[in-house]
Amino acid sequence: MKIKLIYTFCLAFLGYFILYPIVHIILNSFTVEKHISIAIFKTALGNYVIRRSIINSFLLGIAVVLSTSTIGIPLAFLFTRYRFPGRNVFRAFCFLPLIASPFVGAIGMTQILSRFGSLNILLMKAGILKHPVSWLGSGLLGIFILETLHLYPIMFLNISASLNNFDIASEEASYNLGASFSQTFRRIIFPLILPGYFAAASIIFIWTLTDLGTPLVFEYRELLAVQIFNSIKDINLNPQGYTLVFLVILITILLFTLTKRYITRHPYTTERTPAGFTERTLRGKNLFSVYILLLILLSFSLLPHISIILCSVSKKWFFTVLPSEYTGEFYHTVFTHQLTKTGIFNSLFLSGLSTIVDIFMGFTIGFILARTKIKGKNLLDVLAMLPLAIPGIVMAFGYFTLFLNTFLDPRNNPYILLIVSYSIRRLPYLVRSTYSSFQQLNESVEEASYSLGADTLTTFRKITLPLVSPGLFAGGILAFSFSVMEVSSSIILAVREKHYPIAKVIYTLAGRVTDGPYVACALGVLGMALVGLSYYISSRLVAKRIGEFFRIG
């Protein structure tokens, strides 16, 4: 009876905070004066700025998928097919771009890529340029660069996973029949790694499409996510924001559904146990060339991290490649300024509570899915996994508009909605890690405890919890660090300064003159360090490499 009650609570909680906001958005997209109508769509699509924003977002998403494919696929082949000194070290460095949000990296990269930034100064001193070049242009190029550098590890990881499950015999047979590498890749290799590629491409496209922080820092407004953010200000007078969010929901669901169906209908498998392949050892000129290419890639991919760190300690950085004077005063400001202290406290407080919710919900749902035969538990599983497919900006917009003028109105106090938003966004990781732990835990161990006279509580405390806790604790640490640096929910739901989390503080400081961007970078470095430390601790707890936490599918 207690299990059914908990199951009902979890189902109601997820239904209210996941399905209800989505239904609210869809209904308001088609409702005009209490009548069903598509007038809002016609008005929105008739707006030139909105049309251009939609097109720009699509083109940006496609461009980032292509650029990350260009980097990630060759990189995956290199690390799965070849052995060379320092391979594991280079592999770890290739995942470091994931610990710094492009939202924070954009602040530092502005200093590097601006008209009189480090890159132009360096090229002019080398005689390559006579006049400075506007690398950022309107800002769209900067967004593209930041997204590519941040997201290529996801493509790399998923292609690597596909290649590790790859039957090398099919590839060798193609070569034996006289096919070239390009023919073999096109007809054999790529079809066999399509599931991993589609999974990564879908995530990268949706991530780029819905990224809000980066274009806001670069002050580029003609993107779908920014138009959604701007629409919140007058949502009661202009309901076009509902239409834009509905469009994001539609794109997301269609993309994941089509990808899944395509892979299901085209099962690119060899229908036998994959034959392993012998890794080739790189030596001589080939090894030297690989080192040079990897160092060039890492130099670019870690540039956002380096730029953030340099900005956080630069006292004077103007018309020079590197800061001419250094200081630690901005870190002092982080811990003494009222706004930054408020942001740190709010983020730690809210993220801590959301992690507790995640641990409780994740363990409970994982237990129900693995250890009970409750009818309808598959529905609970679907609801718990749904946040993986629904972007954060959709949930934040839904919460903001749904709870206006209620006791949860975020304009008065957004704490409850922020806690719910943070926890909902990270819940799938806790559910999956707990469910996997229960699957690996043989039920006979618990049955043996019962047979020896232990009651349910004792068995849970001495057997079940200790065996499941490493995965649960590792997932909780990651959920906490992700929540601390959550962007969309923090920017949209936190309206007053006293409620700002770290992400909203960084966004606010980035737009202020004098020392604002430098303090924002110092705060970003602390967030980056927290995320990196969380990955390390989590990987040690569950004995996985850092990249395994980003594996999709």
N, C-alpha and C positions, 0 to 999 in steps of 0.2 A: 504493500500500500504506500509506504514512504517513497519507494522508487518511482511509482506512478505519479505521485504528487510532485516530486522533483522533476520528472520528465515533463509534466504539464507546465510547470513553472518555466523551464528552459524553452519549451516550445512557444509559450506566450511571450516571453521576453524577446526572443529572436523575431517572432512574428511582428511584435509591436515596434521594435526598433530597426528592423530591416525591411520587411514587406510593407508596413504601413506608410513609411515615408515615400517609398517607390510608387505605391498606389496613389498617394496624395499628389505626387508630381505628374503622373500620367493623367489623372482626372483633371487637374488644373490646366494641362496642356490642351485639352479638348473641350473646355467649358468656358462659354461666354455668356454672362448674365444667366447662369443656371441652365443653359441649353448646350447640347452637344454641337460643336462646330470646329471647323478647321481654319477659322478666320485668323487665329493667332499664328498658325504656321504661315499663312499667306503674307501676313504683315511682317513676320520675322524674315522670311526668305526674300521679301521685297526690299528689305533694307540692305543697301550696298555694303555697308561696313560689316554686317553680320555675314553676308554671303562671302565676302572676302576673308573674314575670319575663319569660316568653316573650310574654305578652300586651302587657306594657309596652313591650318591645323592638319588637314589630310596630307598635304604635300610634305610638311615637316615630318609627320609620322612615317610616311613611306621613305623619305630620305634617310631618316635615322635607322630604320630597319635595314636599308641597303648598306649604309656605312658600317653599321655594327656587324653585318654579315661579311663585309669585305675584310674586317679585322678578325672577327671571332672564328670563322670557319678555318682559315689558314692556321690560326693560332692553335685551334683544337687538333688539327692534323699534326702540327709540330710536336705538341706535348704528348700525344697518344701514340705516335708512330716512331718517334726518335728518342734516343737516350743521349744525354750530354751532361757534363759537370755543371752543377748549380741548377738543374731543372726544377727541383722542388722549391728552391728559393725564388726563382723567376715566376713559377706558378703562383706562389703566395702573393708576390708583388702585383701580379695581373688582377687580383681580386681587390686590391686596396682601393681602386676608384669607387667601389660600392659604399665605403664608409663615409664619404663626404657627399652630401646632397648637392646637386647642381645649383640648387637655390642659394646655398652658402658660397659655393665655388664661383658663382657669377659675380659676387662682390670683389673677390680677389682678381678674377680674370679681367675685370674692367681696367684695373691698374696695368695689367700686362698688355692688353690688346687695344687700349685707347689710342687716340691719334698721337699723343706724346707719351705713350706707355713704353714699357721695357723693350718689347719686340721691335718697334720702330726705331728706338734709340740705338739698339744693338745693330740692326741692319744698316742704319745710316752711318754708324761709326765704322762698319766693315766695308762701306762703299757700295753696298748692294742697292741701296735706295738713296735717291737724292732728296725726295720729299716724303713726309710721313703718309702712310696709307691708313684709311679708316677700316680696320679689319672687322670691326663689329657692324659697320654699315648702319642699317636701321635697327639692328639688334637681333634680327632673325638668324643671321649667321652665327652670332655668339651663342644663341640658344641651341642651334644645331650642333655646334662644337661641344658644348657642355653635356648635352644629352648623349652624344655619341661616346664621349670619354667615360661617362658614368655608366652606360648601359651595355657596352660591348662585353663585359665579363659574363652577363647573363646568356648571351649568344654562345660565347666560348664554353661555358659550363654545360649547356644543354647539348651542343654538338659533341663535346667530349664524351658525355654520357652515352650518346647514341653510337659513337664510334667504338666505345668499350664493349657494346653489345653487338658489334658488327661481325658478320661472318666473312672473314678475309678470303675464304675459298672462292666466293663469287667474284671478288675483285681479281684474284689471281687467274681464274679461268678466263676472264675478259682479256687480260694481258696475253695469256697463252694463245688466244685466238687472233692476236695481232692488233687489238684495239689500243689506241693511245690513251694517255692519262685523262685528257679532256673528254674523250668519248666514254671512258669508263666512269668518270665522275658524273657525267650527265645521265648515263643510262643505268648505272649500277649503284654507285655510292650515294648520290644525292637522293634518289627515290627511297633508299633504305634508311636514310637519316631524316626523312621528312617529318616524322612525328616530333622529334626533338626540335627541328627547325621551326615548325609551325607553332609549337608551344612557346618558344623564345620570341619569335616574331610577333605573336599576338600580344604578349606581355609588353614588349618594347613599344609597339604601336600605341596601345592603350595608355601606357605610362607617359609617352610623349604627348599624346592627344590631350591628356588631362592634367599635365604639369602646370601648376599655377605660380609657384614661387619664382622660378627662373625668369619667365617673361616679365613679371612684375619688377624684378630687380633691374632688368635691362630696359624697363620702361617701353616694352613693345606691346601694344594694345590689341593688335588685329589677330588674335588667336581665340579659339572657342572658349578655353578655360577662363581667360581674362574677361570676355564678354559675359560669361556666367557670373563672375565675381562682381562686375560692375552693375549687373541687373538687380542685385540684391538691394541696392540702395533705394530703389523706387519700385520694389516688387508689387506693392499694393496698387500702384497706378499703372504699371506696365508689366503684364504677365509674360512677356517674351522670354524671360529667364526660364520659365517652366518648359517651354518648347526646346530651348537649347539643351537643357539637362536631359529631357526625354530623348533628344537626338543622340546624346552620349550613351544613354542606357541602351537604346536601340542598336547602335553601332557595336557596343560591347557584347551584347547578347548574340547578335547576328554573327559577329566574328568568332566567338567561342563555339557557337553551335555549328557553323559551317566548317570550321576547322576540325571539330570532333567527328562530324559526319563524313567529311572527306577522308580522314584517316581511317575511319571504320570501313568505308566502302572500298578503299584502296589499301588493303593490309600489306604493306611492303615488308614482308618477312620471308625468310628462306625456309621456314617450316622445319628447321632442324636446329640442333644445338650449335651455337656459333663456334666456328673454329678460330682459335687464337692466332695472333700474328707475332712474329719475332721483331722486337724493336731494333731498329738500326742505330748504330753508334755514330755520332757525328764527330769528325776529326778534321784537322787541317783548315783549309780555306772555307769549307762549308761551315765548320764550327765558328770560325771567326765572323763569317757573314751573319750567322744566326745571332750571335752576341750583339753585333752592331744593330741589327734590325730590332731586337728586343729592347736594347737600351734606348733607341730612338722612340719606340712605342711607349715605353715606361716614362721617358722624359716628358712626352706630351700628355699621357694619361694622368700623371701625378702632378702636372703643372697647376691644376686648381688647388690641390692640397698645399703645394709650395707657396702659391700666391697668397692663400689665406694666412699661412703662418708668417710670411714676410710682412704682409699688411698689418698683422696684429702686433708686430714689434718695430714697425718703422716710425721713426719720429720725423724724418724728412726724406721724401721720395718724390723728386720732381726733376724731370729731364736727366735722369740717370737710369742705368740698367737695373741696378740694385739700390736699396735704400742707402743714402749717404750717412744717416744717423739712425741709431737704434734705441729703443726704450721699452720698458716693461710697464709703463704707466697705464696702458689700456687694459691690461689684466687687473691692475689695481682698481680701475674704474668699474670693471665688471662686477667686482665684489663689494663696491662701495656706493655706486650710483643706485638711486631708488628704483628706477625702471628695470635695470638689469637684475637687481636683487629680487624684485618682485617676480620677474620672468623665471628666474632659476627656481625660486620657491614654488611658484605655481606649477611649473613643469614637473618637478620632482614629486610634489604632492599629488597632482592629477595622474601622472604616470604610475606612481606607486599604487594608488587605489585601482586604476584600470588593470594593472598587472594582477592584483589580488582577485579581481573579478574574472580575469582571463584564466587564472590558475584554477579557481573554483569551477567555472563553467567548462573549461577544457577537460579537467579531470572527470567531472560528472558526465559530460556528453561522451567522452571516450569510454568510460565505464559502461554507460548504457548501450553504446554501439557494440562493444566487445563482449559484455558479460550478461546481457539480458535478452529476452525474446519478446519485448514489448512491441505490440503491433503499431506500425506507423513510425518506427524509429528511423526508417530511411528518410522520412520527411525532415526529421531533426538533423540528420546528416547533411541533407541538401541545404537547409537554412544556415547551418554552421559554416558551410563551405562557400556560400553565396558571396560573402565580402571579398573573396578572391577575384570575382568577376565584376564587382561593382566598384568603380573608382571612388576614392575618398572625397573628391569634390562633389560627387552625386549625393553621398550620405550627408555631407556637411550642409549642402544646399537644402536637402529635404528636411533636416532637423531645424534649420533656421526658419524656413517658411512654415513648416507644420506647427511649430510651437510658439510662433509669434502671438503676443497678447494672451499667453497662458502662464501658469505658474512656473513653467520651464523656459520662459522667454529669455533667449540668450542675451538680449540687450540689458536685462537686469542682472542676471547671474548665469553664466554659461557653464559652470563647473560640472553639473550633473550631465549635461549633454556632451561635454568634452570627455568626461570619464567614459561614458557609454560609447562615444565615437572611437576613442582610442582602443577600448577593449574589443569592440565589434571588429575593427580593422585587423587586429592581431589574433583574434580567436581561432581562425582556421589552423594556424601553426601549432597552437597548444592542443587542439583537438586531434590533429594528425599525429603529433609526437606522442601523445598519451595513448591514442588508439594503437599505434605501432608497438608501444611498450607493453600493452595488455596482450597483443597478439604474440609477442615474444615470450610472455610469461605463461608457462604451461599451467592450466587450471588444476592439474594434479597436485601442484605445490600447495595451493590453497585448500584443496580437498584433504590433503594429508594433515594440515593444521586443524581442520574441523574434526577429523577422525581421532586426533589426539586430545580432543576435549576443549579446544579453544573456541570462544564464541566469535561472532562476526566482527566485533570491534577489535578484539585482540588480534585476529588474523589480519585485519586491515592495517592495524598499527605496526605489527611486527613483520608481516610478510609482504602484503600488497604494496603499501606505500613506499617502503625502502627500495623495492625493486623497480617501481615506476618513477620514483622521484628524480633520478638523474635527467631523464628526458624532459620531465615536467619542469624542473628547475632551469634547465638550459633554455627551454622555450620561453620561460618566464623572464629570464634575463634579456633575451632578444626582444621580447614584447615591450619590456620597460625601455630599452634604449631606442627602439623604433618610435615609441610614443613620445619620448622626450623631444625628438626632432621632427615630429609630425607637422606637416606644413599646411595642407588644405583646411583641415578642421580647425587648426589654431588660428589661421588668418581669417577665416569666415565667421567662426562662432564667437571669438573673443572681440568684443566691441570697445570696452572701456580699458584704459591702461592698467587699472588695478587687477584686471583679470587676464592680462597678456601672458601666454606661455612663451618659451624661448623663441620659437619660430616667429611669432608676431613681433617680439622685441627686436629680433634681427632685421626683419622687414622694415620696421619703423626707423631703426637707427640707420639703415642703409640709405634712406631717403633724406637724412639730415646732413647739413653742412658741417664743417670743421671736423671733429673727431668721430662723428657718428659711424661711418663705414669701418673705421679702424677698431672701434669698440665692438662692432658687430662681428668682425673677423675674429677677434679675441674670444668672443662668446662662441663663435662657430668652431674654433679650434678645440675648445673644451668639449663641445658636443661631439666633434669628430673623435676625440680621444675616448670619450665615454662609449661611443658605438664600437670603436676598435677593440677596446678592453672587453666589452660584452661579447663580441664575436670570439675573442680568444678564450675567455672563460667557458663559454658555451661549447666551443669545439673540444676543449679539454674534458669537459664533463661527459660528453657523449662520444668522445673519441672519433670525431670527424674533422676533416679539413674545413677551413673557413668557407670554401666555395660550396660545400654540400648544402648549406643552409639556403642557397639561392637556386637549388635545383627545382625545376618546374615539372610537374607531372610525375 
